[in-house]
Amino acid sequence: MTAAPAAAGQPGGDDLTARIFRALYQEFDLRAINGTYVVVPKGTRWLAGPSLGDIARRISDHDHPGPAASPAGPGQIAATTSSAQPSAAP
């Protein structure tokens, strides 16, 4: 059995669940990344990446930036996102 698509202008079931969660737990930020939910206290900085090695490098680079370190440089895979900013799932 498949679920009926949401009517135009109405959110899907998952969007409704997320909206309810956000309304009930306003002190937390909710992120959805490839079907996995991440919840962190509002204003908490968080990192995401395809591997722990990528995340560790980002943390290390942040602690000890090189002379040409740029967070927006090419080849940066791990994402650094302030939880106050909305995140788009790929």
Helices and strands as residue ranges (DSSP letters): H 13-24, E 28-33, E 36-41, E 45-48, H 52-63, E 79-82
